[in-house]
Amino acid sequence: MKEKIKIGISVGDIHGIGLEVVLKALRHRKITDLCTPVIYGNTKVVNFHKRATDLDDFQFHSLQYGDAFKTDKVNVVNCWKEDLNLEFGKVCETGGIYAQMSLDYAVTDLKKGVIDALVTAPIHKKAMNLSAFEYPGHTEYLTHEFGGGESLMFLVNDDLRVGLVTNHLPLEEVAKKITKKRILEKLNIMHHTLRMDFGFEKPNIALLGLNPHAGDDGVLGKEENDIIRPAVVEAKKQGIRAFGPYPADGFFGSGQFKKFDAVLAMYHDQGLVPFKALSFGNGVNYTAGLSHIRTSPDHGTGMDIAGKNQASPDSFRRALFLAMDVVRNRKNWQEMTANPVQRKRKGSEGKGK
């Protein structure tokens, strides 16, 4: 791409490790050769984290919202003017208010095409709740902001990609949300995303069962026979290479996941526990199914280590690189599918001569 990719970054909870991993990831001088990073936050807050993590060599360009970016610099957009009393590790309303403010500014620019993709630093669910944030997490908020349809929480690394049928739900509510319609919606998003954003021509997708041992032929639950397996059959009729359902307990430990390009889990911990066990620190949270591109590191706010200069930037760096890759992949996909060759109708040859 001739024009350098512009990556927006929301700061997450300013009392956590979000800005620490952001600054550590962006400090490498070659980052600005690859993209134009734009942090939506505040200069004083960035400097506070810079001093706390001994990043004296980190340089950035400060600007007001609406100003032109410096393409060869890390840009910090000042989204608020007030001074804040920051306290590392504190879970409070302030953390939620300014995380949402950063996110709102970044999403506004993403909608307008001012930036090409968004990487979100972690938010704290309780702090967001205290600040009257209306959504369980980033995924639900962004789904609403970009059209209100279905999206897919998709955890990815080089060898493992796990999506979820249900996201942030109490376990007692999961079973009633597992429907054939919902599974097919998530499968279609995953299939399309793997092709458009990840470059798989004919992806193979495994589905996990809901119950222990995938229901044991109805002995331990009926969802596999009544809901999940019929969804797999229907997906295959639609041209999706779907397989399963597989018992979740042995699927990852046996290495069976390596035979597939992606895995669709039924609920949050069923998918995220094995994913993080196998790839913690190297994974990326990708919101599939959106009209715009959003990635995030696979960890939380790390309140217990905030301000101690202990947080690793590896996952955030991978989220940054994945955002750039998807921008390029999606552009290529759009170019390839913009004017598909139309097949001639049988018998039309020679007409009009």
C-alpha positions as CSV (number, residue, x, y, z in Angstrom):
1,M,0.0,0.0,0.0
2,K,1.4,3.4,-1.0
3,E,-0.1,5.3,1.9
4,K,1.1,4.3,5.4
5,I,-1.5,2.5,7.5
6,K,-2.9,4.7,10.4
7,I,-3.6,2.6,13.5
8,G,-5.7,4.2,16.2
9,I,-5.1,3.1,19.8
10,S,-7.5,3.6,22.8
11,V,-5.7,3.8,26.1
12,G,-8.0,1.5,28.2
13,D,-8.1,1.9,31.9
14,I,-5.4,4.6,32.8
15,H,-4.8,3.0,36.1
16,G,-3.8,-0.4,34.6
17,I,-1.0,-1.7,32.3
18,G,-2.6,-0.6,29.1
19,L,-0.5,2.4,28.4
20,E,2.6,0.6,29.6
21,V,2.3,-2.1,27.0
22,V,1.4,0.5,24.4
23,L,4.5,2.6,25.0
24,K,6.8,-0.4,25.2
25,A,5.4,-1.7,21.9
26,L,5.7,1.6,20.1
27,R,9.1,2.6,21.4
28,H,10.9,0.6,18.6
29,R,12.0,3.1,16.0
30,K,10.9,0.9,13.1
31,I,7.3,0.9,14.2
32,T,6.7,4.3,12.5
33,D,8.3,2.9,9.3
34,L,5.4,0.4,9.2
35,C,2.5,2.5,10.3
36,T,1.3,5.8,11.8
37,P,0.3,5.1,15.5
38,V,-2.4,7.4,16.9
39,I,-3.0,7.2,20.7
40,Y,-6.3,8.7,21.8
41,G,-5.6,9.9,25.4
42,N,-3.8,12.8,27.0
43,T,-0.2,14.0,26.9
44,K,0.1,14.3,30.7
45,V,-1.3,10.8,31.2
46,V,1.1,9.4,28.7
47,N,4.0,11.2,30.3
48,F,3.0,9.8,33.7
49,H,3.2,6.2,32.4
50,K,6.4,7.0,30.5
51,R,8.1,8.1,33.7
52,A,6.7,5.2,35.7
53,T,8.1,2.6,33.3
54,D,11.5,4.3,32.7
55,L,10.8,4.9,29.0
56,D,12.8,8.2,28.8
57,D,13.7,7.5,25.2
58,F,10.0,7.3,24.1
59,Q,9.2,10.2,21.8
60,F,5.8,11.3,20.6
61,H,4.0,14.2,18.8
62,S,1.2,15.9,20.8
63,L,-1.8,17.3,19.0
64,Q,-5.4,18.3,19.5
65,Y,-8.4,16.3,18.2
66,G,-8.8,17.1,14.5
67,D,-5.2,18.1,13.8
68,A,-3.2,16.4,11.1
69,F,-1.1,13.4,12.2
70,K,2.7,13.3,11.8
71,T,3.1,10.2,9.6
72,D,6.6,9.5,10.9
73,K,5.8,9.9,14.6
74,V,3.8,8.3,17.4
75,N,0.8,10.7,17.7
76,V,-1.0,11.5,21.0
77,V,-4.4,13.1,20.5
78,N,-5.5,15.1,23.6
79,C,-9.1,13.9,24.2
80,W,-9.4,15.8,27.5
81,K,-7.8,18.8,29.2
82,E,-8.4,18.3,32.9
83,D,-5.6,17.1,35.2
84,L,-6.1,13.7,36.8
85,N,-4.8,12.1,40.0
86,L,-3.7,8.7,38.8
87,E,-3.2,5.8,41.2
88,F,-1.9,2.6,39.7
89,G,-4.0,-0.5,40.4
90,K,-7.1,1.5,41.5
91,V,-10.4,0.3,40.2
92,C,-12.7,3.3,40.1
93,E,-15.2,5.4,38.1
94,T,-12.4,7.7,36.8
95,G,-10.8,4.7,35.0
96,G,-14.0,3.9,33.3
97,I,-14.9,7.4,32.3
98,Y,-11.6,8.1,30.5
99,A,-11.4,4.7,29.0
100,Q,-14.8,5.3,27.4
101,M,-13.8,8.8,26.3
102,S,-10.6,7.5,24.6
103,L,-12.7,4.8,22.9
104,D,-15.4,7.2,21.7
105,Y,-12.9,9.5,20.1
106,A,-11.1,6.6,18.4
107,V,-14.3,5.0,17.1
108,T,-15.5,8.3,15.7
109,D,-12.3,8.7,13.7
110,L,-12.5,5.0,12.6
111,K,-16.0,5.6,11.3
112,K,-14.9,8.7,9.4
113,G,-11.9,6.9,7.9
114,V,-9.4,9.1,9.6
115,I,-7.7,5.9,10.9
116,D,-7.6,2.5,9.2
117,A,-7.9,0.2,12.2
118,L,-8.3,0.3,16.0
119,V,-6.2,-1.5,18.7
120,T,-7.9,-1.3,22.1
121,A,-5.9,-1.4,25.4
122,P,-7.7,-3.4,28.1
123,I,-10.7,-2.0,30.1
124,H,-11.7,-3.0,33.6
125,K,-15.3,-4.3,33.6
126,K,-16.1,-3.0,37.1
127,A,-14.7,0.4,36.4
128,M,-16.7,0.6,33.2
129,N,-19.8,-0.4,35.1
130,L,-19.1,2.3,37.7
131,S,-18.9,4.9,34.9
132,A,-22.3,3.8,33.5
133,F,-20.9,2.1,30.4
134,E,-23.8,0.2,28.9
135,Y,-22.1,-2.8,27.4
136,P,-20.4,-6.0,28.9
137,G,-17.2,-5.3,27.0
138,H,-15.5,-3.9,23.9
139,T,-17.0,-6.5,21.6
140,E,-20.6,-5.6,22.3
141,Y,-19.9,-1.8,22.3
142,L,-18.2,-2.0,18.9
143,T,-20.9,-4.3,17.5
144,H,-23.5,-1.6,18.4
145,E,-21.4,1.3,17.1
146,F,-20.8,-0.4,13.7
147,G,-24.3,-1.4,12.8
148,G,-25.8,-3.5,15.6
149,G,-25.7,-6.9,13.8
150,E,-23.8,-10.0,14.9
151,S,-20.1,-10.1,15.6
152,L,-17.7,-12.8,16.7
153,M,-15.1,-12.7,19.6
154,F,-12.2,-14.3,17.9
155,L,-8.9,-15.2,19.7
156,V,-6.1,-15.8,17.3
157,N,-2.4,-16.6,17.2
158,D,-0.2,-18.2,14.5
159,D,-1.5,-21.8,15.1
160,L,-4.8,-21.5,17.0
161,R,-8.0,-19.5,16.3
162,V,-10.9,-19.8,18.7
163,G,-14.3,-18.0,18.3
164,L,-17.2,-17.9,20.7
165,V,-20.9,-18.5,20.2
166,T,-21.7,-16.7,23.5
167,N,-19.5,-14.0,25.0
168,H,-19.8,-12.4,28.4
169,L,-22.6,-14.4,30.0
170,P,-23.1,-16.0,33.4
171,L,-22.8,-19.8,32.9
172,E,-26.4,-20.4,34.0
173,E,-27.6,-18.4,30.9
174,V,-25.4,-20.0,28.3
175,A,-27.5,-23.1,27.4
176,K,-30.6,-21.1,26.5
177,K,-28.5,-18.9,24.2
178,I,-27.2,-21.9,22.2
179,T,-29.5,-22.1,19.2
180,K,-29.1,-23.4,15.7
181,K,-29.7,-19.9,14.3
182,R,-27.0,-18.3,16.5
183,I,-24.5,-21.0,15.8
184,L,-25.0,-20.6,12.0
185,E,-24.6,-16.8,12.3
186,K,-21.3,-17.2,14.1
187,L,-20.1,-19.9,11.7
188,N,-20.9,-17.7,8.7
189,I,-19.0,-14.8,10.3
190,M,-16.0,-17.0,11.1
191,H,-16.0,-18.6,7.6
192,H,-16.1,-15.2,5.9
193,T,-13.5,-13.6,8.2
194,L,-11.1,-16.5,7.7
195,R,-11.3,-15.9,3.9
196,M,-11.4,-12.1,3.8
197,D,-9.2,-11.1,6.7
198,F,-6.9,-14.1,7.1
199,G,-6.5,-15.4,3.6
200,F,-7.8,-19.0,3.9
201,E,-9.5,-20.0,0.7
202,K,-11.4,-23.0,2.1
203,P,-11.1,-23.0,5.9
204,N,-11.9,-26.0,8.0
205,I,-13.8,-25.2,11.2
206,A,-14.3,-27.4,14.2
207,L,-17.3,-27.0,16.6
208,L,-17.1,-28.0,20.3
209,G,-20.0,-29.6,22.1
210,L,-21.7,-27.8,25.0
211,N,-21.9,-30.7,27.5
212,P,-19.2,-33.1,28.9
213,H,-18.1,-35.7,26.3
214,A,-20.2,-33.7,23.7
215,G,-23.4,-35.1,25.4
216,D,-22.4,-38.8,25.1
217,D,-25.2,-39.4,22.6
218,G,-27.8,-37.7,24.7
219,V,-26.9,-39.2,28.0
220,L,-25.3,-36.0,29.3
221,G,-27.3,-33.4,27.4
222,K,-29.3,-33.0,24.2
223,E,-27.9,-29.8,22.7
224,E,-25.3,-31.7,20.6
225,N,-27.9,-33.9,18.9
226,D,-30.8,-31.3,18.8
227,I,-28.9,-28.1,18.0
228,I,-25.2,-28.2,17.3
229,R,-25.1,-31.2,14.9
230,P,-28.0,-29.9,12.8
231,A,-26.2,-26.6,12.6
232,V,-23.1,-28.4,11.2
233,V,-25.2,-30.2,8.6
234,E,-26.9,-26.9,7.5
235,A,-23.5,-25.1,7.4
236,K,-22.1,-27.8,5.1
237,K,-25.1,-27.3,2.8
238,Q,-24.1,-23.6,2.6
239,G,-20.6,-24.5,1.5
240,I,-18.9,-24.1,4.9
241,R,-16.5,-26.8,5.9
242,A,-17.8,-27.4,9.4
243,F,-17.1,-30.5,11.6
244,G,-18.2,-31.7,15.0
245,P,-19.3,-31.3,17.6
246,Y,-16.2,-32.5,19.4
247,P,-15.8,-33.2,23.2
248,A,-14.0,-30.1,24.5
249,D,-12.0,-31.7,27.2
250,G,-9.7,-33.8,24.9
251,F,-9.8,-31.6,21.8
252,F,-7.0,-29.3,22.8
253,G,-4.9,-31.6,25.0
254,S,-4.7,-34.2,22.2
255,G,-3.6,-31.6,19.6
256,Q,-6.7,-32.3,17.5
257,F,-7.1,-28.5,17.1
258,K,-4.1,-28.5,14.8
259,K,-6.1,-30.2,12.1
260,F,-8.4,-27.2,11.8
261,D,-8.1,-23.6,10.7
262,A,-10.4,-22.4,13.5
263,V,-12.5,-23.6,16.4
264,L,-16.0,-22.4,17.4
265,A,-16.5,-22.8,21.2
266,M,-20.0,-22.6,22.8
267,Y,-19.1,-20.3,25.7
268,H,-16.4,-17.9,27.0
269,D,-14.3,-20.1,29.3
270,Q,-14.6,-23.2,27.1
271,G,-12.7,-21.4,24.4
272,L,-10.6,-18.9,26.2
273,V,-9.2,-21.1,28.9
274,P,-7.4,-23.5,26.5
275,F,-6.5,-20.6,24.2
276,K,-4.7,-18.7,26.9
277,A,-3.2,-21.8,28.4
278,L,-1.6,-22.6,25.0
279,S,-0.7,-19.1,23.8
280,F,-0.9,-16.5,26.7
281,G,1.0,-13.4,25.8
282,N,1.1,-14.3,22.2
283,G,-2.6,-14.1,21.3
284,V,-4.8,-11.4,19.9
285,N,-8.5,-10.7,20.5
286,Y,-10.0,-9.9,17.1
287,T,-13.6,-8.7,16.6
288,A,-14.8,-10.5,13.5
289,G,-17.9,-9.5,11.5
290,L,-17.5,-5.7,11.9
291,S,-17.4,-3.3,9.0
292,H,-14.2,-1.9,10.6
293,I,-11.1,-3.5,12.0
294,R,-10.4,-3.9,15.7
295,T,-7.8,-5.9,17.6
296,S,-6.7,-6.1,21.2
297,P,-4.2,-7.9,23.4
298,D,-5.4,-11.1,25.0
299,H,-4.8,-9.9,28.6
300,G,-6.6,-7.7,31.0
301,T,-5.8,-4.5,32.9
302,G,-3.2,-6.2,35.1
303,M,-4.0,-4.0,38.1
304,D,-1.8,-6.1,40.4
305,I,1.4,-5.2,38.4
306,A,0.4,-1.7,37.1
307,G,3.2,0.8,37.4
308,K,5.8,-1.8,38.3
309,N,7.3,-2.0,34.8
310,Q,6.6,-5.8,34.7
311,A,4.0,-5.9,31.9
312,S,5.0,-7.6,28.6
313,P,4.2,-5.7,25.3
314,D,4.2,-8.9,23.2
315,S,0.5,-9.4,22.9
316,F,-0.2,-5.7,22.2
317,R,2.6,-5.8,19.5
318,R,1.0,-8.8,17.9
319,A,-2.4,-7.0,18.0
320,L,-0.8,-4.0,16.3
321,F,0.8,-6.2,13.5
322,L,-2.4,-8.2,13.0
323,A,-4.4,-4.9,12.6
324,M,-2.0,-3.9,9.8
325,D,-2.1,-7.4,8.2
326,V,-5.9,-7.3,8.2
327,V,-6.0,-3.8,6.6
328,R,-3.9,-5.2,3.7
329,N,-5.8,-8.5,3.5
330,R,-9.2,-6.8,3.4
331,K,-8.0,-4.3,0.8
332,N,-6.8,-7.2,-1.4
333,W,-10.0,-9.1,-0.9
334,Q,-12.2,-6.1,-1.8
335,E,-10.1,-5.5,-5.0
336,M,-10.4,-9.2,-6.0
337,T,-14.2,-9.4,-5.4
338,A,-15.2,-5.9,-6.6
339,N,-15.8,-7.0,-10.2
340,P,-16.3,-10.7,-10.3
341,V,-16.4,-12.2,-13.8
342,Q,-20.0,-12.8,-14.8
343,R,-20.7,-16.2,-16.3
344,K,-22.4,-16.1,-19.7
345,R,-25.9,-17.6,-19.8
346,K,-26.0,-20.8,-21.9
347,G,-27.1,-19.9,-25.5
348,S,-26.2,-16.3,-25.2
349,E,-23.1,-16.6,-27.4
350,G,-23.5,-14.9,-30.7
351,K,-26.5,-12.8,-29.6
352,G,-26.3,-9.2,-30.8
353,K,-24.0,-10.0,-33.7
